[in-house]
Amino acid sequence: MVDPRLLEILVCPRCKGELEHKTGVLERLVCDSCSVAFPVKDDIPVMLWDEAVQIKKK
């Protein structure tokens, strides 16, 4: 689980928008504006654009 204090300051590296923390089978940080999800590996958010996964807009 990502440290809640870290979640408060993290933003999308592209648009600087707010990220939504999603948990479940895969833990990830989602930017709705850019339609991408950043993976969390070993409780560390991987905020590299090359690691982001495209997601469908709601």
N, CA, C and O atoms as a Tinker XYZ file with bonds, in Angstrom:
   232  protein
     1  N      0.849000   -1.180000    0.000000    73     2
     2  CA     0.000000    0.000000    0.000000    64     1     3
     3  C      0.896000    1.245000    0.000000    63     2     4     5
     4  O      1.850000    1.343000    0.771000    81     3
     5  N      0.569000    2.170000   -0.866000    73     3     6
     6  CA     1.343000    3.405000   -0.989000    64     5     7
     7  C      1.091000    4.291000    0.236000    63     6     8     9
     8  O     -0.036000    4.386000    0.723000    81     7
     9  N      2.132000    4.924000    0.717000    73     7    10
    10  CA     2.033000    5.836000    1.863000    64     9    11
    11  C      1.028000    6.950000    1.540000    63    10    12    13
    12  O      1.180000    7.626000    0.523000    81    11
    13  N      0.015000    7.156000    2.374000    73    11    14
    14  CA    -0.992000    8.188000    2.127000    64    13    15
    15  C     -0.409000    9.599000    1.990000    63    14    16    17
    16  O     -0.958000   10.425000    1.262000    81    15
    17  N      0.684000    9.874000    2.675000    73    15    18
    18  CA     1.311000   11.205000    2.553000    64    17    19
    19  C      1.882000   11.403000    1.158000    63    18    20    21
    20  O      1.865000   12.512000    0.626000    81    19
    21  N      2.387000   10.332000    0.569000    73    19    22
    22  CA     2.900000   10.407000   -0.801000    64    21    23
    23  C      1.764000   10.624000   -1.792000    63    22    24    25
    24  O      1.901000   11.391000   -2.745000    81    23
    25  N      0.654000    9.955000   -1.566000    73    23    26
    26  CA    -0.504000   10.115000   -2.454000    64    25    27
    27  C     -1.014000   11.551000   -2.492000    63    26    28    29
    28  O     -1.535000   12.000000   -3.513000    81    27
    29  N     -0.866000   12.268000   -1.390000    73    27    30
    30  CA    -1.320000   13.659000   -1.315000    64    29    31
    31  C     -0.531000   14.591000   -2.238000    63    30    32    33
    32  O     -1.064000   15.604000   -2.692000    81    31
    33  N      0.735000   14.257000   -2.521000    73    31    34
    34  CA     1.568000   15.174000   -3.294000    64    33    35
    35  C      1.819000   14.718000   -4.734000    63    34    36    37
    36  O      2.270000   15.511000   -5.561000    81    35
    37  N      1.533000   13.448000   -5.042000    73    35    38
    38  CA     1.775000   12.960000   -6.399000    64    37    39
    39  C      0.763000   13.530000   -7.389000    63    38    40    41
    40  O     -0.423000   13.648000   -7.082000    81    39
    41  N      1.243000   13.879000   -8.572000    73    39    42
    42  CA     0.379000   14.341000   -9.667000    64    41    43
    43  C      0.825000   13.641000  -10.948000    63    42    44    45
    44  O      1.898000   13.039000  -10.998000    81    43
    45  N      0.004000   13.724000  -11.962000    73    43    46
    46  CA     0.334000   13.139000  -13.258000    64    45    47
    47  C      1.567000   13.846000  -13.829000    63    46    48    49
    48  O      1.622000   15.076000  -13.842000    81    47
    49  N      2.553000   13.081000  -14.300000    73    47    50
    50  CA     3.756000   13.719000  -14.834000    64    49    51
    51  C      3.527000   14.474000  -16.142000    63    50    52    53
    52  O      4.348000   15.315000  -16.510000    81    51
    53  N      2.447000   14.200000  -16.844000    73    51    54
    54  CA     2.182000   14.881000  -18.107000    64    53    55
    55  C      1.348000   16.148000  -17.900000    63    54    56    57
    56  O      1.768000   17.236000  -18.293000    81    55
    57  N      0.172000   16.012000  -17.287000    73    55    58
    58  CA    -0.750000   17.156000  -17.192000    64    57    59
    59  C     -0.737000   17.831000  -15.823000    63    58    60    61
    60  O     -1.357000   18.879000  -15.644000    81    59
    61  N     -0.037000   17.239000  -14.859000    73    59    62
    62  CA     0.029000   17.733000  -13.471000    64    61    63
    63  C     -1.329000   17.662000  -12.765000    63    62    64    65
    64  O     -1.569000   18.348000  -11.771000    81    63
    65  N     -2.206000   16.815000  -13.306000    73    63    66
    66  CA    -3.542000   16.651000  -12.734000    64    65    67
    67  C     -3.554000   15.683000  -11.566000    63    66    68    69
    68  O     -2.564000   15.010000  -11.278000    81    67
    69  N     -4.688000   15.630000  -10.908000    73    67    70
    70  CA    -4.892000   14.778000   -9.748000    64    69    71
    71  C     -4.932000   13.309000  -10.159000    63    70    72    73
    72  O     -5.407000   12.972000  -11.244000    81    71
    73  N     -4.436000   12.447000   -9.292000    73    71    74
    74  CA    -4.441000   11.012000   -9.535000    64    73    75
    75  C     -5.405000   10.326000   -8.581000    63    74    76    77
    76  O     -5.541000   10.723000   -7.424000    81    75
    77  N     -6.065000    9.304000   -9.074000    73    75    78
    78  CA    -6.975000    8.521000   -8.243000    64    77    79
    79  C     -6.299000    7.193000   -7.902000    63    78    80    81
    80  O     -5.837000    6.478000   -8.792000    81    79
    81  N     -6.244000    6.873000   -6.621000    73    79    82
    82  CA    -5.604000    5.642000   -6.161000    64    81    83
    83  C     -6.612000    4.508000   -6.254000    63    82    84    85
    84  O     -7.656000    4.540000   -5.602000    81    83
    85  N     -6.295000    3.502000   -7.068000    73    83    86
    86  CA    -7.168000    2.338000   -7.235000    64    85    87
    87  C     -6.465000    1.127000   -6.654000    63    86    88    89
    88  O     -5.279000    0.906000   -6.894000    81    87
    89  N     -7.208000    0.348000   -5.888000    73    87    90
    90  CA    -6.670000   -0.885000   -5.328000    64    89    91
    91  C     -7.527000   -2.046000   -5.791000    63    90    92    93
    92  O     -8.595000   -1.847000   -6.370000    81    91
    93  N     -7.079000   -3.206000   -5.549000    73    91    94
    94  CA    -7.785000   -4.405000   -5.986000    64    93    95
    95  C     -6.746000   -5.418000   -6.416000    63    94    96    97
    96  O     -5.700000   -5.553000   -5.781000    81    95
    97  N     -7.034000   -6.137000   -7.503000    73    95    98
    98  CA    -6.074000   -7.105000   -8.016000    64    97    99
    99  C     -4.778000   -6.392000   -8.375000    63    98   100   101
   100  O     -3.689000   -6.870000   -8.058000    81    99
   101  N     -4.902000   -5.237000   -9.042000    73    99   102
   102  CA    -3.747000   -4.407000   -9.383000    64   101   103
   103  C     -3.870000   -3.060000   -8.693000    63   102   104   105
   104  O     -4.909000   -2.406000   -8.787000    81   103
   105  N     -2.836000   -2.649000   -8.013000    73   103   106
   106  CA    -2.815000   -1.315000   -7.412000    64   105   107
   107  C     -2.230000   -0.360000   -8.444000    63   106   108   109
   108  O     -1.199000   -0.646000   -9.052000    81   107
   109  N     -2.901000    0.787000   -8.639000    73   107   110
   110  CA    -2.445000    1.744000   -9.647000    64   109   111
   111  C     -2.931000    3.138000   -9.321000    63   110   112   113
   112  O     -3.845000    3.323000   -8.518000    81   111
   113  N     -2.306000    4.119000   -9.957000    73   111   114
   114  CA    -2.712000    5.510000   -9.847000    64   113   115
   115  C     -3.236000    5.930000  -11.217000    63   114   116   117
   116  O     -2.539000    5.789000  -12.222000    81   115
   117  N     -4.458000    6.442000  -11.254000    73   115   118
   118  CA    -5.131000    6.726000  -12.514000    64   117   119
   119  C     -5.283000    8.226000  -12.720000    63   118   120   121
   120  O     -5.708000    8.954000  -11.823000    81   119
   121  N     -4.924000    8.678000  -13.932000    73   119   122
   122  CA    -5.171000   10.054000  -14.350000    64   121   123
   123  C     -6.308000   10.022000  -15.358000    63   122   124   125
   124  O     -6.123000    9.557000  -16.483000    81   123
   125  N     -7.483000   10.509000  -14.971000    73   123   126
   126  CA    -8.636000   10.517000  -15.866000    64   125   127
   127  C     -8.431000   11.475000  -17.033000    63   126   128   129
   128  O     -8.901000   11.205000  -18.138000    81   127
   129  N     -7.745000   12.578000  -16.811000    73   127   130
   130  CA    -7.520000   13.560000  -17.872000    64   129   131
   131  C     -6.708000   12.989000  -19.028000    63   130   132   133
   132  O     -7.019000   13.245000  -20.191000    81   131
   133  N     -5.683000   12.227000  -18.720000    73   131   134
   134  CA    -4.807000   11.646000  -19.742000    64   133   135
   135  C     -5.213000   10.222000  -20.119000    63   134   136   137
   136  O     -4.664000    9.649000  -21.060000    81   135
   137  N     -6.163000    9.654000  -19.396000    73   135   138
   138  CA    -6.637000    8.277000  -19.616000    64   137   139
   139  C     -5.509000    7.253000  -19.523000    63   138   140   141
   140  O     -5.359000    6.390000  -20.389000    81   139
   141  N     -4.720000    7.367000  -18.454000    73   139   142
   142  CA    -3.640000    6.415000  -18.213000    64   141   143
   143  C     -3.633000    5.971000  -16.755000    63   142   144   145
   144  O     -4.150000    6.650000  -15.868000    81   143
   145  N     -3.025000    4.801000  -16.542000    73   143   146
   146  CA    -2.848000    4.278000  -15.188000    64   145   147
   147  C     -1.371000    3.981000  -14.983000    63   146   148   149
   148  O     -0.721000    3.366000  -15.829000    81   147
   149  N     -0.857000    4.424000  -13.854000    73   147   150
   150  CA     0.535000    4.181000  -13.493000    64   149   151
   151  C      0.571000    3.034000  -12.489000    63   150   152   153
   152  O     -0.158000    3.057000  -11.497000    81   151
   153  N      1.412000    2.033000  -12.739000    73   151   154
   154  CA     1.449000    0.880000  -11.834000    64   153   155
   155  C      2.126000    1.204000  -10.504000    63   154   156   157
   156  O      2.917000    2.140000  -10.393000    81   155
   157  N      1.790000    0.406000   -9.516000    73   155   158
   158  CA     2.453000    0.469000   -8.211000    64   157   159
   159  C      3.146000   -0.871000   -8.029000    63   158   160   161
   160  O      2.497000   -1.916000   -8.023000    81   159
   161  N      4.473000   -0.840000   -7.878000    73   159   162
   162  CA     5.251000   -2.066000   -7.719000    64   161   163
   163  C      5.968000   -2.028000   -6.377000    63   162   164   165
   164  O      6.721000   -1.096000   -6.093000    81   163
   165  N      5.732000   -3.037000   -5.560000    73   163   166
   166  CA     6.344000   -3.118000   -4.221000    64   165   167
   167  C      6.081000   -1.858000   -3.416000    63   166   168   169
   168  O      6.987000   -1.336000   -2.766000    81   167
   169  N      4.850000   -1.366000   -3.455000    73   167   170
   170  CA     4.397000   -0.176000   -2.715000    64   169   171
   171  C      5.015000    1.131000   -3.211000    63   170   172   173
   172  O      4.955000    2.145000   -2.516000    81   171
   173  N      5.610000    1.116000   -4.408000    73   171   174
   174  CA     6.224000    2.312000   -4.975000    64   173   175
   175  C      5.543000    2.648000   -6.300000    63   174   176   177
   176  O      5.553000    1.830000   -7.220000    81   175
   177  N      4.944000    3.850000   -6.415000    73   175   178
   178  CA     4.336000    4.253000   -7.683000    64   177   179
   179  C      5.405000    4.442000   -8.759000    63   178   180   181
   180  O      6.414000    5.111000   -8.535000    81   179
   181  N      5.172000    3.850000   -9.919000    73   179   182
   182  CA     6.080000    3.993000  -11.054000    64   181   183
   183  C      5.503000    5.086000  -11.949000    63   182   184   185
   184  O      4.606000    4.838000  -12.755000    81   183
   185  N      6.033000    6.300000  -11.793000    73   183   186
   186  CA     5.451000    7.463000  -12.465000    64   185   187
   187  C      6.147000    7.797000  -13.788000    63   186   188   189
   188  O      6.211000    8.962000  -14.182000    81   187
   189  N      6.655000    6.796000  -14.455000    73   187   190
   190  CA     7.301000    6.976000  -15.747000    64   189   191
   191  C      6.252000    6.842000  -16.852000    63   190   192   193
   192  O      5.452000    5.907000  -16.846000    81   191
   193  N      6.262000    7.782000  -17.799000    73   191   194
   194  CA     5.257000    7.769000  -18.864000    64   193   195
   195  C      5.353000    6.478000  -19.678000    63   194   196   197
   196  O      4.333000    5.961000  -20.135000    81   195
   197  N      6.562000    5.956000  -19.862000    73   195   198
   198  CA     6.747000    4.724000  -20.620000    64   197   199
   199  C      6.120000    3.507000  -19.927000    63   198   200   201
   200  O      5.851000    2.498000  -20.578000    81   199
   201  N      5.891000    3.594000  -18.636000    73   199   202
   202  CA     5.291000    2.496000  -17.873000    64   201   203
   203  C      3.771000    2.645000  -17.756000    63   202   204   205
   204  O      3.095000    1.721000  -17.302000    81   203
   205  N      3.234000    3.784000  -18.157000    73   203   206
   206  CA     1.794000    4.031000  -18.043000    64   205   207
   207  C      1.020000    3.142000  -19.018000    63   206   208   209
   208  O      1.494000    2.822000  -20.107000    81   207
   209  N     -0.173000    2.759000  -18.597000    73   207   210
   210  CA    -1.051000    1.923000  -19.411000    64   209   211
   211  C     -2.267000    2.752000  -19.810000    63   210   212   213
   212  O     -2.907000    3.376000  -18.964000    81   211
   213  N     -2.580000    2.753000  -21.103000    73   211   214
   214  CA    -3.747000    3.482000  -21.607000    64   213   215
   215  C     -5.006000    2.816000  -21.080000    63   214   216   217
   216  O     -5.110000    1.590000  -21.083000    81   215
   217  N     -5.966000    3.617000  -20.628000    73   215   218
   218  CA    -7.247000    3.082000  -20.147000    64   217   219
   219  C     -8.370000    3.743000  -20.925000    63   218   220   221
   220  O     -8.190000    4.798000  -21.534000    81   219
   221  N     -9.535000    3.103000  -20.895000    73   219   222
   222  CA   -10.704000    3.653000  -21.576000    64   221   223
   223  C    -11.337000    4.735000  -20.731000    63   222   224   225
   224  O    -11.418000    4.607000  -19.509000    81   223
   225  N    -11.786000    5.802000  -21.373000    73   223   226
   226  CA   -12.503000    6.868000  -20.654000    64   225   227
   227  C    -13.877000    6.381000  -20.265000    63   226   228   229
   228  O    -14.494000    5.588000  -20.976000    81   227
   229  N    -14.353000    6.861000  -19.130000    73   227   230
   230  CA   -15.682000    6.475000  -18.642000    64   229   231
   231  C    -16.764000    7.202000  -19.407000    63   230   232
   232  O    -17.949000    7.006000  -19.137000    81   231
